[in-house]
Every structure is written in C-alpha cells, then in structure tokens.
C-alpha cells in the first residue's frame, strides 16, 4: 500500500475519497467473503493519503464510503491498522499527509469500535501518541482516544455526518455551538463535540443550575422539536447530539432542542437564579391553566382567594413592574378562579399583596412563587410535561403519560401513587 501523499488520482478530491472509505462496506454484508471489500478499503485509504490539497468541493463522498464498516469487526480492525500504519510510518513528500491520516482516524474512532482483541493495542497506540512530549499530533491523538472511549461507552455515531460537519472535521474543527432552549425562551449555547451525547448537555445545564448529584440529573431531559412544536421527541441520554442535528435538519431546518424537567421527586433548590427562573417558567403556564390546583365547584373560601391573589402579586413582582392594571391582574389569575369574583375585587386583593411583596427582588419573587406552590401541593403534577391525560373515573384517578415517566395522581388530592 502506498503511503499518504504519493500519487493522487486525477480529478479526485479529498471528500470524494473519504466518502468512499466511509461507504465501501454498505453492501458487504451480502457477501460471505470480504476479500474484495478489504481490497477496496485498502485502496481507498491509500488514495485518501495520496491526494493533493484541494478546495472543499465534494470531500464528503469519500468519508461516507468508509463509515459503514458496521457489521464487520475484522473490516473495522483492518481500517484502523491501515490508518495507524500510515500515521506512524509515513514517508510521503506531501506536507499534510500525516495530518490527513490523523483526521481520518479521528472520524473512525467516533463511529466504529475495534474488536476486543485489538482494543488494548489501539488504546495503547493512542495513549503513547498523546503522551509523547512535543509530538506534533499529540492533541488530535488525545481526541481520538476520547472518541474511542465514548464509542465503546455509547455505541458510536449512527448518522453519517453531513457535508458541513465533515468539512469542519477535515479542517480540524471538532466542535460547534449548539443552542438549547430552556422554559421561558432562555437560551444557552453549549459547546458540542463530535461525540457529545444528550447526557453531556444535561450535565452542563444542571451544573450551571448548581445540581451535581446523579439522581438530580435523572430528572431532566432534552427534547428535539420540529415543525413549530408539532413534533416533540425526548432524547435518550445516550444519543449523540450531532446525530440528532443531522437527522433533524433535513426534516426542519428550524428544529430546536429543549431542556425540561420531567420528574419532580427531589426538593426544590432555590439558591440558584437560573434554577429558579427555569422552574418558574416551566411551572407558571400549567398554574395559569389550573393544572396544579383543585378548582372548587362552588364559591372558594376567602383563604383560597387570598392565596391566588398572593400568587398573582408574586408574578407581577417577578416582572419588576409598577402597580398592575385590571388586565394584568387577569393575566396572573387562572380563568377558573378569576370568574369566581369581580375584576375590581381581584385588583384590590392583588394590590394589597403587592405592597407586602414589594421588598422582594424578581428572583426572590419567583422563588417564593415556587415555594408557595410546593406548600399548596407537596407533590406537584410534573409541570410542562402534561401532554396527555386520560381520565379513569371508575377509580377516581387520572393517568398522565409523560414522555419520560408515568405518574398516577388522584384527581382531587393530586397525591402521587407511583
């Protein structure tokens, strides 16, 4: 096999060859003998290293023919061996030949495991390369090792990278800024690497909210949302973020990733501003729909009305605005309660409570709102996730199927049974 950089084929670009390497095994599972495929792989990797540096015209084609090594452990080992050989014994006169080989190895380690037999040798190779002081490719060798560890942990990327991602990887860029939307339209841009999974994003967002215990992280999830919220799918924590992006972009270029709390078993943590704001924004819409409260059939008690008025005052204080108008008070009270008495009465009650909560800053007002909700309803109904509620009148229960959990709650007491 020729080493990288010797004899480029006329008219062949880098992406042509890399795509060929990634897809060369697409149809090999139908053959009982893979000699032809092995030879094809051998030739493709060799050609990839023999290329003259060109513009990014159609480089993706080459990589897409290497990635489907999928069902053939020996073929994957063969690919690793060939690339390792070319980055350690490279005699090419081309200045970027070895660098190109390392970048191909970086992509392979993100998509495919080697066999268990080869595993210790491949890790040793990458560890030695990354530990050698002053080695030119020390950084990318370490990145390859990290990719391989994650591939063994999470299974490897499953969606072939699109042109934009491949061009970025071939240029040495291995991460992108990905937007995540928290309740209330809060934006967070996270640095997503080639092998970042949903759990990584959850951990980073939870750490920013001051949550570090593993059981706390289990209560949050990432959702991919397309078609302006018509399609919402929860992500498995092991799914690769860039796989999701590659899958969603052709369906809806304006897709979004949402971060939500889906299980509410742990106590609220009210000393972190982002935590309080995120939970306030998620709880508030359900409160205003009276999904977190029991609406009395007749006239509610004065105490109940005062509680609703205080919650309206806390909402208004959270906005950091002046005394409310009739319309603003109406927007802060669930319609099912607002209809129980006149508008002027609501305004008077809310204004009285606003005078009491005026010393609070907006963060403290949101925190008190959450505390008040918790005091009224010790086991709240998973706010922001009540996509489906099917009534079971025979037993007096309602069954709420969440995207990430199942909860049975009594229709009157809202006491959780699971």
N, C-alpha and C positions, 0 to 999 in steps of 0.2 A: 504494500500500500504506500502511495506517495504521501509525503508529509505535507502539512498545510502550507500553501503558498507557492507550490511548484508550477502547476500547469492549469490555469483556469480554462474552462471550456468557452468557446466563442459564443457570445450572446447570452450567457447565463449570469444572472445576478445572484447576490447573496441570499435574498429571500426566496428565490426560486429553489435553491439547493436546500436551504433549511426546511422549507415546507416539504420538499421531497423526503428529507430524513424523517420528519415527523409523521408522514403518512405512508411510508413504504410498507408498513405492516397492516394496512387496512384490510387487505384481503388474504393475509397469510393464514388465518385460522381455517380456511377451507382446504389447506394443503397438509398432507401428512408429513411432508418433508420440507424443511425450510432452507435448503441449500441455496436456492435461487434468491430467497429473501435476504439471507445472510450476505450473499454476494452484492445484492443491491444496496444494502445498508453500508457495506464496506466501501463501495464506490461512492455513494452519496456523501459520507462523512469525509472521504478523501477529497472529493471535489469541492466541498464546502471550504476546506482549508487552502485550496489552490486558487482561490478567487482574488482578482484584483479589486481593491476597494472601489465601490461604485455608489451612486446615489440610491436612496431608498425607493426603488421603483416598484419591485414586486417581490421583496425578500420573504414575505410571509409564506409563499408557496413552498419553499424549501423546508422550513421548520415543520409545517403541517404534515409532511410525509414522514417525519421521524417520531412524532408524538405517539401514534397508535402502536406502540410496542406491546401494549396491553396484555394480551393473553399468553405471551411467550417470555418466560423468565430467562431462558438462555439467550434470546434475542436482545433483551434488555442488558444482560451482562456483556454481550458482545459489543453493544453500542458504548457502554461505559469503558470497556477495555480499549476500544479503538480511540476514543477521545482522550483517555488518560495517557495512552501511548503518544499521542500527538502533542500533548502539552508538556510532556517530560523529555521527549527526545526529538524535539522539533529542529530540523536542520534547514527549514525554509529560508529563503532570502527575503521573503515578504516581511516587513516590519511588524504588521499587525496579525500575523498568522497565529501566534500562540494566544494572543488576546482573544481572537475569534474562537479558538478552541475552548478557552475557559468560559466564554459566554454561552457556548453551546452546552457545556457541562452544567452551567447554572440552570439552564432551561430544563435539561433532562432530569436533574435532581428534584425539580419542582413537580414533575409529572409522573415519574416512574420509580418504583423501588427496584433495587437489585435483588438477587437471590440471597437467601440466608447464608449460603456458603461464601458469597462474595462480600457480604455486608461488612465484616470486620476489616477486610483488606481495603475496601473503598473508604471507610471512615478513617482508617489509619493513613491512607494516602492524603485525604483532605486535611486531616489534623496536622500532619507533618508539613504540608504546604503552607498552612495558615500560621504555623508556629515558627517557621523559619524567619529569623530577623532579617529585615532588609529585602526580602523576596518581593519581586515586582508585583506578583499576583496574590499576595498574602490576603488582601481584603476580599477578593472575589472567592478565594478558596474557603475562607471562613463562611461566606454567604452560601456557598454550595453545601457545606457541612450542615448549616442551619436548615436549608431547604430539605436536605435528605432526611434529617431527623423528623421534620414535620411531615414529610411524605410517609414515613413509617408510622407516625402517630395518627395522622388523619386520612391516609389513603392516597394522597396525591391529587393534583388538579385534574378535573374531569372535562372541562370545557377548553377546547383549543383556543389559545389567545387570538384576539382579533389583530388586524394589521397595526393598529395604533400601539397596542401593548407589545407586540413583537418588535416593532421598530424601536420602541423605548428600551427594551431589554438589549437589543443589539447595539444600541448606543451607550449602554452601561447604566441606564436608569432603571432602578428596580423597585420604585415605589411611586405612588400617586396620592394626591389629596382627595379623599372621598367625603362627601357631605352626608351627615346623619342628622335627621330631624327629630328633635325632642318635642314633647307636648307643648302646645302654645307657639309653635313655629321657631323654637330655639334652635339655632344652627351650631353644629360642631363639625369641623373639618379634621378628620383623623388621617394620619399617615398610614396608608395601607400598602404593605409589601406584597411580593409575588405570592407568598404562602400564608398571608394573614387569613384567619378564619373568623367566623362570627363571634366566637368566644373572646378573641383578642379585642374586638371593638367593644364588647360588653364590659370586659375588664377595664379598659381605658376610661370608658364613660363612668363606670361605677367608682373607679379610683378618684376621678375628679369630683365625685359626689361624696367622697370620704368613706366609701364602702370597700372593705378589703377581705372580709370573710367569705370563703367559697359558698357557703349556704346563702349568703346575701345575693351573690351574683346569680344564683339559680332562679331568682325571682324576676329576672329581666330578660327581654328577648329583642331580637332585631326582626323587622318585617320588611319585605320588599313589596312596594306598592306601585302598581301600573294603572294606566287609564284613569287617572284622576281619582284614585281611591276605589274604583270599581273592583279591582282585583288586589287582594291583600293576602300575602303568604308568609307565615312565620318561617324563619331560617333555623335549620338545625345548627347547633353551636359548632359543629364540625365542618360546616360548609365554608368553602373558600369565598371570600368577598369578591374577588375578581372573577371567579366563575359566575357568580350571581350577576355581576355587571355585564359580563359577556353575553349571558343568556337573556338579560332584560333589555339591553339596548336595542336589538332588532325589533322587539315587541313594542317598546315605548321608549323613545329617546329621552323622554322627560320622567323616567322612573325615579323613585325616591326610596331611601332606606329610613325606616322609622325605628326609634328606640322607645320601648314602652315597658312599664312594669306590668307583669301578667299574673303574679301570685302575691298575695298580701298576708303573709303569715308572720313576718318579723315586724318588730316595733318600728315606728317612725323615728327617723334621725333628723332632728330639727336644727342642728347647729351648722349646717352647710347650706349656703344660699342657693346653689344650683340644685341641690337635692330638694329643698323646699319649693322652689319655683317650678321644677319639673313635676313634682307630685301635685302641687296646687293646680297646675294647668291640666293635668290628667283627671283629677277628681272633679273640678268645677263643672265641666259640661254635663256629667252624669248627675251631679247635685241639682243643677238647674232643670233637669228633666225629671226630678223627683225619683230617680232610680236608687238613691241612697237613703231615702226616707220613707216612712209609712204615712200616707196621706189619710187623715181621718175622714170617715164618711160624713159626719155632721160638722158642727162648728168646732174648730180646735180650741183647746184651752188657751188661756191668756199666756201661760208659761211657754207653750209651744210657739205661739205667735211671736213672743219676745225673743225666743231662740232664733227663729227665722230672721227677725229684724236685725239681730246682732250679727248674724252671718252676712246679711246684706251690707251692714256697716263695715265689716271687715273687708269685704270685696271692694267696696268703694275706697277704703283707706289703702288697699293694696295698689290701686291705680294712682295714688298720690295726687288726688284732685280735690277741688273745693266741695262745698255742700252740694248734695245731689239734687237733681230735679225729679219731678214725678216720673218721667220716662226712665231715668237712670235707676231709680229705685225699682221700677217694674222689671228692668232687665236683670236685677240682682235677686229676684224672688222667683222660685218655681211657680209657674202659672197655676198649678193645682192648689197652691196656698194663697196666691195673690187674689184669687177670686173669692176667698172667704171673707174679705172685708174691703172697705172702700180705699181708693187710691190715696186720699189725703191722710187717712189713718196710718197707712203704711209709711208715708213720707214723715209723719210726725214721729212714729216709733223709731224709724231708722235714724232720723236726725238726732234723737236723744242718745242712741248708742254711738253715733259718730263722735259726739262730744266725749264719750268715755274712751274711745279707741284712738283719739286724735294724737296722744303722745307716742303712739307706735309708728315705726317706720314701715315702709311697704313690706320688707322682708318679715318683720315681726307680725304684721297683719296676716300675711299668708300662713305663717307658722301657727298662729292662733286659730285660723280657719280650719287647718288640718287637725289641730288638737281638739277643737270643738266637734268636728265630725267624728273623730275617734271616740270621744266621750259619749256622743249620742249613739254611735254604732260601733261597739268594740270590734266586731268582725265585719268590716265593710265588704260590699259586693264588688270585688275586682273592678274598679273604675276604669273606664276607657276600653274595656275588652268585652262588653256585653253585646256581642254580635248576634246572639241567638238565645232566646228564652222560650222554652216550651212549657206550657202550664200542665201540671199534674193535679187537677182539682180533687181527685179521689183521696189522695193522701195529704192534701194541703201544702204541697211543696211545688217549687218551680225548679226546673232543671236548666242550668246555664252551662252550655258547652262552650268553653273557651278554646282559643287556638292552641294553648299550651297547657291547659289544665281543665279538670272537670269539678264543678262545685255544686252541691245540693244545698239550697237555702230555704228556710221556712218563709212562706210568703208574708207572714205578719211580723214575726220576730226577727227575721233575717239572720237567724242563728245558723252557722255553718254546721253541716252534719258530716262533712268529709274534710 
